[in-house]
Amino acid sequence: MNVQLLNKKEAIFESTLTLINENGFHGTPMSQIASHANVATGTIYHYFASKDELITELFAHCRVKTNEHIFNVEESLSYKEKFFYIWNRLVDYYLANKKVFWFVEQFYSSPYYELIQQKKNPSYYGADRMRMFFEEGINAGIIRNVSFPTLISLYIGAATSHVKMVTYGFCKAQKQGREDLIEIIWNGVKNQ
């Protein structure tokens, strides 16, 4: 794919993110996305067969970008250091990329999430990276052998709640508060 085509696809993704954050999934028709991205409506259909496909592809794109950021970690770090680092990188990424954060939050609460569940391809949506990270800690006996959904609820749930608290102004983005939060999570999951 040449650079011009990649730029059009990126423009479509960026416009879709912006418009969905402003208007929601159902309030964002393909024609509005095309106009906002400065492309013809037919151009969108060149890349995506339907709005459903555009939104699920955008979700996959957001997950890939997020994972590229959060898993950019030094292999020489201890597992505990990686645990803290990845969590903080996720919070930082979502605070710096609020459109991505709110899109992902909306996506998980929508029928679109059911569409990707039917595909059952976690690697495509980036879920396997986090699963492999947790399995590494469990297999090494560093963290407790609890279910993936439990670990995700603690780890990602706390990160997204913290991002919401900062975004809504309920608390400031303070280093000590974040350190306390991830330390509490660590103490809950580490093998005693």
C-alpha positions, 0 to 999 in steps of 0.5 A: 500500500502506498503512502497516499493510500495509508494517509487516506486510511489514517484520515478516515480513522482519525475522522471516525474517532473524532466524530464518534467521540462527538456524536456516538456510533449511530450519530456518525454516518459514513457520509459525515466521516467522508466529509470530515476526512476530505475523501469521497464516500466511495473511498471509505468503501474502498477500504471498508465494506461497511460501517461495522467493518470500519468501526471494528477495524478502527478498534483493532487499529487503536488496540495495536497503537496502544499495545505498541506504546505500552509494551515498548518495555526493556526486557532487562526489567524485572517482572514487577518493574514491567508490571508497573511500567506497562500500567503507567504507560497505559494510563499515560497513553490514554491521558494523552489520547483521550479520543482513543480512550473514549472510543475504546470505552464506547466500543466495549459497551456497544454491539460492536464488541459482540461482532469481534467476539464472534470472530474469536481472534484475540491476537487481531485485537491485541488481547493476547499481548496482555494475556501472555504478559500475565501468563509469564508472571503466573508461570514464573510463580511471581503473580497468583494463578487467577483467571485472566478476566480477574487480572484484567479487571484489576489491572486495566479496570483500575487504569481506566477508572483512574483515567476517568477520575483525572479526565472528569477532574475528580483528582489531579494526575499525581505521581504519588497517587498513581504509584499508590494505586499500582502498588495496591494492585501489585500487592493484590496479585503477587504471590505471597 
